Amino acid sequence: MRVYHSPTQPLNHSTKRGFTLVEMAIIIVIIGLIASMIVPAIVKSIKRDRLTNARRLVRIARDEIVGYAVMNGKLPSSPDQIGHGEEIFGKGTLFYRPASNLLADDSICSQDNSTLSVILGSDTRDNVAFVIASKGENFNLQLGNNTDDVTIYEYGQKVDDYPEDVDRPEPYDDIVEYVTLGYLKQKICTSASGSESGPLGADISFAQNMDDFVQGAAIYPRKKQSITVVQENKTINLGNGYRNAYGCYWYSGDSGPCNNGNCTFGNGVRVFFKFRFADIDSSLSSKDFADGFTFALISAANNDCTVCGKDKGYLGYAGDNGVTEPVRYPKMAVEVDTYPDGGFNDYSPYNHVSLMYWGEKYEKKRKKKLVEDVDDDVTHGAGDPDKGDPKNNEYGDLGYYNTTQVTWLEDAMEHTFRLEVDRNATSGDFQLRAWVDCIDCSDLTSSYNGTTPTIQDSVTISNMDYIIFGWTQSTRGKTQNVTISDFGIKFL
């Protein structure tokens, strides 16, 4: 019997089929494209995390050596004597080079100088206590280890100055930390000028005059203090973890040659304080935290203790914030800048210190009223001395300084700072010198001659017979937490 299948009824068999070769090829291409985008990002993230961890461990080793020195009055003879002395990249221990004269009992407090120096490009840092370093991602130690010094090169420079490890010149990536003898002595030894009285010779200090400092009128973010005072410690905190913030902190008292914060400049000043960035920036771009601060001397003829500048790269020292009067020229400051900004001609990506003024003057309308000569070009290199506007120092000038370590200031370590300004009241000529990480430099009774100034400059400025002094700070989309302590100023 024949059976006929109705065309209206489906056949009772499967209609499923597999992928064709063309479809399979398309899927493979898509997967390859996705992998080509995702895998490099994952690898890059793994490398970045490993490098961040390596930097953190080297800093832990550094701090353990400091702790050993505090407990024993001397340096350990090898990294085996600390808890984190192992090399991160490869086997063995971290590179460790102590100053040979700091290994005996109680040697740190008995020595005024060390036998070790660090060479950073054209700059030499004397009186280094020790150097601790890791090989970096290329598993190749490349720094220079000579009889009396260690050479630290700029990242990416093709070099190998340590053939004892692997004689293989390639882009430099050693992770290096060092600590000075002066820092250890401040930690361990009795200082001639403790926090009870402030730096020796100071006319005004945190220890004696903390209540006479006031917050500038510019407080941003609203109702939040980006600068606060810790009375029990006699310190001020800058930033306080706020983004897009600015603030100024000025002296307003009557001590020394000052009246309501207006101080007779006379023949100049000597200044000392310590600063510490609490957050460690382990990035190679120096952009994990921002932006820095200034210590500023501003004309009392054109300013009062309510002025302040803008946020971001202006550091609260420059720019018009639209709320208060800006910090008007003439003025001068030491800029401690931790965020590289090409718009201000910073030398990227390095932390730097620089002597700054006001760049070029310009006119600006504010609240429908013309404000003449509103200063504020804080771009490095801006200014025209022929027009009476001193040049802001830029990379390559004696008034601009960075090391080959990208985040050398953002290391959670306490840094000493000293500023000396010599003024000829008749001619308006100024000689400015500043030191960062100076040794035994808190005595303000005489000029400091311990080491070559970190930055220096000579300028001519008029209309600064009376000044206001203090700190300015700012942040952008990143935050910062900076502590200022042990401040003192002496007028000459």
C-alpha positions in Angstrom: 0.0 0.0 0.0 1.3 3.3 -0.9 1.4 6.1 1.7 1.2 9.7 0.5 2.5 12.5 2.7 0.3 15.5 3.0 2.1 18.7 2.0 0.3 20.4 4.9 2.0 18.2 7.5 5.8 18.5 8.3 8.1 15.6 7.7 9.0 13.8 10.9 12.7 14.4 10.7 15.2 17.0 12.2 15.9 20.3 10.4 18.9 21.2 12.7 22.3 21.7 11.0 25.8 22.6 12.2 27.9 25.7 11.6 29.4 26.1 8.2 33.1 26.7 7.8 32.5 30.3 6.9 30.5 30.8 10.1 33.1 29.1 12.2 35.8 31.3 10.6 33.8 34.4 11.5 33.3 33.3 15.1 37.1 32.6 15.4 37.9 36.1 14.0 35.5 37.7 16.5 37.0 35.8 19.4 40.5 36.8 18.2 39.5 40.4 18.0 38.0 40.4 21.5 41.1 38.6 22.9 43.4 41.1 21.2 41.6 43.9 23.0 41.2 42.3 26.4 44.3 40.2 26.9 46.8 43.1 26.5 44.7 45.1 29.0 44.8 42.2 31.4 48.5 41.8 31.0 49.1 45.5 31.4 47.0 45.5 34.6 48.9 42.5 36.0 52.2 44.2 35.2 51.0 47.5 36.8 49.8 45.8 39.9 53.1 43.8 40.2 55.1 47.0 39.8 53.0 48.8 42.4 53.4 46.0 44.8 57.2 46.0 44.1 57.4 49.7 44.9 55.4 49.2 48.0 57.7 46.4 49.2 60.9 48.4 48.5 59.4 51.2 50.6 58.5 48.7 53.4 62.1 47.5 53.3 63.3 51.2 53.5 61.1 51.8 56.5 62.3 48.7 58.2 65.9 49.8 57.8 64.9 53.1 59.4 63.2 51.3 62.2 66.3 49.2 62.8 68.4 52.4 62.9 66.0 54.0 65.4 66.2 50.9 67.7 70.0 50.3 67.4 71.5 53.7 66.6 73.2 52.1 63.5 72.3 50.6 60.2 72.0 46.9 59.5 74.9 45.4 57.7 72.7 43.4 55.2 69.0 43.2 54.1 68.9 39.8 55.8 68.5 41.7 59.1 65.1 43.1 58.1 61.8 41.4 57.5 61.3 42.3 53.8 64.8 42.1 52.3 63.9 39.6 49.5 64.2 40.6 45.9 60.8 40.9 44.3 61.9 40.2 40.7 63.9 37.0 40.9 65.8 35.3 43.7 68.1 36.6 46.3 67.9 39.8 48.4 67.4 43.5 47.5 70.4 45.6 46.6 71.4 47.3 49.8 74.2 49.8 50.2 74.8 51.4 53.6 77.3 54.2 54.4 80.3 52.4 55.8 80.6 54.8 58.7 77.1 54.2 60.0 77.4 50.5 60.8 79.0 50.8 64.2 77.0 51.1 67.5 75.6 54.6 68.0 77.4 55.8 64.9 74.4 57.7 63.4 74.3 60.3 66.1 78.0 60.6 66.3 78.6 61.3 62.6 78.1 64.7 60.9 78.7 63.3 57.4 78.3 60.0 55.7 80.6 58.2 53.3 77.9 57.6 50.7 76.5 59.9 48.0 73.7 59.4 45.4 74.2 60.8 41.8 71.0 61.8 40.1 71.8 63.1 36.6 74.0 66.2 37.1 73.1 66.5 40.8 74.9 64.8 43.6 73.2 64.2 47.0 75.8 63.9 49.7 75.4 62.5 53.2 73.2 59.6 52.2 72.7 56.9 54.9 71.7 54.0 52.7 70.3 52.9 49.3 67.8 50.0 48.9 66.8 48.9 45.4 65.0 46.2 43.4 66.0 45.0 39.9 62.7 46.0 38.3 60.7 44.1 35.7 63.7 43.3 33.5 65.3 41.3 36.3 68.5 43.3 35.7 70.1 45.6 38.3 71.4 48.6 36.4 72.3 51.3 38.9 75.9 52.4 39.3 77.6 51.0 42.5 80.9 52.7 42.9 83.2 53.1 45.9 81.7 56.2 47.4 78.4 56.7 45.5 75.4 55.1 43.8 74.2 56.4 40.5 70.4 56.4 39.8 69.5 56.8 36.2 66.4 58.2 34.5 63.7 55.7 33.7 63.9 54.4 30.2 67.6 55.4 29.7 69.5 52.5 28.0 72.2 51.6 30.5 73.7 48.8 32.6 76.2 50.1 35.2 76.1 47.0 37.4 77.8 44.2 35.5 78.1 42.1 38.6 74.4 41.2 38.0 73.7 40.9 34.3 75.8 42.9 31.8 72.9 43.7 29.5 72.3 47.4 28.7 68.5 48.0 28.3 65.9 50.6 29.4 66.5 51.5 33.1 63.7 50.4 35.4 65.4 49.8 38.9 63.1 50.6 41.8 65.3 52.7 44.2 64.8 54.4 47.6 67.4 56.2 49.7 67.4 57.9 53.0 69.8 60.7 54.2 71.8 60.9 57.3 70.0 64.1 58.3 66.6 62.3 58.2 67.9 59.5 60.5 69.4 62.0 62.9 66.1 63.9 63.1 64.4 60.5 64.0 67.0 59.3 66.4 69.1 62.1 67.9 68.2 64.9 70.2 67.6 68.1 68.2 68.9 71.5 69.3 65.5 73.0 68.4 62.6 70.8 69.5 58.9 71.4 68.9 58.6 73.1 72.4 60.2 76.3 71.2 60.3 76.0 67.4 63.4 76.4 65.2 66.3 78.2 66.9 66.2 82.0 66.3 62.6 82.1 65.0 60.6 85.3 65.4 57.4 83.4 64.7 56.7 79.7 64.9 54.0 77.1 65.1 55.2 76.3 68.6 54.7 79.9 69.9 52.2 81.5 67.5 49.9 78.8 66.2 46.7 80.8 67.2 47.8 83.7 65.0 47.4 81.8 61.7 44.1 82.1 59.9 42.4 80.4 57.0 42.0 82.5 54.0 38.4 83.4 53.1 38.5 81.0 50.2 37.1 77.7 51.6 36.2 75.2 49.0 34.5 72.8 48.8 31.8 74.8 50.6 31.6 74.3 54.4 34.5 71.9 54.2 38.0 72.8 55.4 40.7 71.8 52.9 43.2 73.2 55.5 42.9 72.3 59.2 45.0 72.8 62.3 46.0 70.1 64.8 46.7 72.2 67.9 48.0 69.4 70.1 50.7 68.5 67.4 51.3 72.1 66.3 50.8 71.1 62.7 48.6 72.0 59.8 47.1 69.6 57.3 46.7 70.5 53.6 44.1 68.9 51.3 42.4 66.7 53.8 41.3 64.3 51.1 39.0 66.7 49.2 38.8 66.9 45.4 38.8 70.1 43.4 39.6 72.1 46.6 41.7 75.2 47.3 42.7 76.9 50.5 45.2 79.5 51.9 46.6 79.8 55.4 48.2 83.1 56.4 49.9 84.6 59.5 47.8 87.4 61.0 49.5 88.2 64.3 51.7 90.9 65.9 54.9 89.0 66.7 58.3 90.0 65.3 58.1 92.9 62.8 54.4 92.2 62.1 51.2 94.1 62.8 48.0 92.2 62.0 50.0 89.9 59.7 51.6 92.8 57.8 55.3 92.2 58.3 58.3 94.5 57.5 60.3 92.6 55.0 63.5 94.4 55.9 66.7 92.7 54.6 64.9 89.3 54.0 63.9 86.2 55.8 65.0 82.7 56.8 62.4 79.9 57.0 62.3 76.3 58.1 59.6 73.7 58.3 59.0 70.0 57.6 56.4 68.6 55.2 55.1 65.1 54.5 52.8 63.8 51.8 50.9 61.0 53.6 49.8 59.1 50.5 52.4 57.1 48.6 52.2 57.5 44.8 53.5 54.3 43.3 52.6 55.2 39.7 55.0 56.0 36.9 52.9 59.0 35.9 52.7 60.7 39.3 49.0 61.2 38.8 47.5 59.1 41.6 47.4 62.2 43.9 47.4 65.9 43.3 48.4 68.8 43.2 50.8 70.2 45.8 51.3 73.4 47.8 53.3 76.6 48.0 55.0 78.6 50.7 54.3 82.2 49.7 55.5 85.7 50.5 53.0 88.2 49.1 52.8 92.0 49.1 50.8 93.4 52.0 50.1 96.6 49.9 47.9 94.6 47.5 46.7 91.7 49.7 45.2 90.8 53.1 44.7 87.6 55.0 41.4 86.8 53.1 42.9 86.3 49.6 43.3 83.0 47.9 43.7 81.6 44.4 42.2 78.8 42.4 42.2 75.0 42.5 43.9 72.5 40.2 47.3 73.5 39.0 47.1 77.0 40.3 47.8 75.6 43.8 45.7 78.3 45.5 48.5 80.7 44.8 47.4 82.0 41.4 44.2 82.5 39.4 40.8 84.0 40.3 38.5 81.6 42.1 35.5 83.9 41.6 34.7 84.1 45.3 37.5 86.1 46.9 40.1 88.5 45.7 43.0 86.7 44.1 46.6 86.7 45.4 47.9 89.8 43.7 51.4 90.6 42.6 54.1 91.3 43.6 54.7 88.0 45.2 57.1 85.0 45.4 56.7 81.4 46.4 58.4 78.0 46.5 56.1 75.6 44.6 56.0 72.0 45.7 54.2 70.4 42.8 53.3 66.7 42.6 51.1 66.6 39.5 52.7 67.0 36.1 50.6 69.4 34.0 51.6 70.2 30.5 49.4 73.3 30.5 51.7 74.8 33.1 54.8 73.5 31.4 55.7 71.1 34.1 58.5 68.6 33.3 56.5 65.4 33.1 56.1 63.1 34.9 58.3 64.2 37.8 57.5 65.8 41.2 59.3 69.1 41.3 60.1 72.2 43.4 60.4 75.6 41.8 60.7 79.3 42.6 57.6 81.1 41.2 56.4 84.7 40.9 53.4 85.8 38.9 54.2 85.2 35.2 52.6 87.8 33.0 49.9 90.3 34.0 46.6 90.5 32.2 43.3 92.3 32.5 40.1 90.5 33.3 36.4 91.3 33.8 35.0 90.1 37.1 31.4 90.7 38.1 31.0 93.0 35.1 33.8 95.2 36.5 37.3 95.4 34.9 40.0 94.2 37.2 43.3 95.5 36.0 46.5 93.6 36.2 45.0 90.4 37.6 48.1 88.3 37.9 48.2 84.9 37.1 50.1 83.0 34.8 51.9 80.3 36.8 53.2 78.6 33.7 56.9 77.7 34.1 58.9 80.0 31.9 56.2 82.8 31.8 57.2 86.3 32.7 59.3 89.1 31.2 61.9 90.8 33.4 62.1 93.7 31.0 58.5 94.5 31.8 59.0 94.1 35.6 57.6 90.5 35.6 60.2 88.1 36.9 60.3 84.8 35.0 58.8 81.8 36.6 61.5 79.1 36.7 61.3 76.2 34.3 63.0 72.9 33.8 66.7 73.6 33.2 66.8 76.7 35.3 68.6 76.8 38.7 65.2 77.6 40.3 63.6 74.4 39.1 64.5 70.9 40.5 63.4 67.3 40.2 65.1 64.0 40.7 65.1 61.0 38.4 62.7 59.4 40.8 59.2 60.2 39.5 57.4 60.5 42.9 60.3 61.5 45.1 58.2 63.8 47.3 55.1 61.5 47.6 56.8 58.8 49.7 55.2 59.2 53.1 58.5 60.4 54.4 59.2 63.6 56.3 61.1 66.2 54.2 63.0 69.2 55.6 62.6 72.5 53.9 64.6 75.7 54.3 64.2 79.1 52.5 66.6 82.0 52.6 65.7 85.4 51.0 68.2 88.2 51.0 66.8 91.6 50.0 68.3 94.9 49.1 65.6 97.3 50.2 67.0 100.1 48.1 67.4 98.4 44.8 64.7 95.7 45.2 67.2 93.0 44.3 66.5 89.6 45.8 68.7 86.5 46.2 66.5 83.4 46.9 67.9 80.0 48.0 65.9 76.9 49.1 66.8 73.4 50.2 64.7 70.3 50.3 65.9 67.4 52.5 68.7 69.5 54.0 70.6 68.2 57.0 70.7 70.1 60.4 69.2 73.2 58.7 66.6 74.3 61.4 68.9 76.9 63.0 67.8 80.3 61.8 70.3 82.4 63.6 72.8 82.2 60.7 72.8 81.5 57.0 72.9 77.8 56.1 76.0 76.5 54.3 75.6 72.8 54.7 75.0 71.9 51.0 74.4 73.6 47.7 70.8 75.0 47.5 68.3 72.7 45.8 66.9 75.8 43.9 68.1 79.4 43.7 67.3 82.6 41.8 68.1 86.3 41.6 65.3 88.7 40.7 64.4 92.4 41.1 60.9 93.2 42.6 59.6 96.5 43.9 56.7 97.3 46.3 57.5 94.5 48.8 58.4 96.5 51.8 55.6 94.8 53.7 54.6 91.2 53.2 52.1 88.5 54.3 53.4 85.0 54.5 51.7 81.5 54.6 50.8 78.4 52.6 48.5 77.8 49.7 47.2 74.4 48.4 44.9 72.9 45.8 43.6 69.7 44.4 41.7 68.6 41.3 40.0 65.3 40.6 42.6 63.7 42.8 43.3 64.2 46.5 46.2 64.9 48.8 47.0 64.9 52.5 50.1 67.0 53.5 51.3 67.7 57.0 53.3 70.9 57.7 55.2 70.9 61.0 58.0 72.5 63.0 57.6 75.9 61.2 59.7 78.9 62.1 60.6 82.2 60.3 63.2 84.8 61.2 63.2 88.3 59.7 66.6 89.9 58.9 
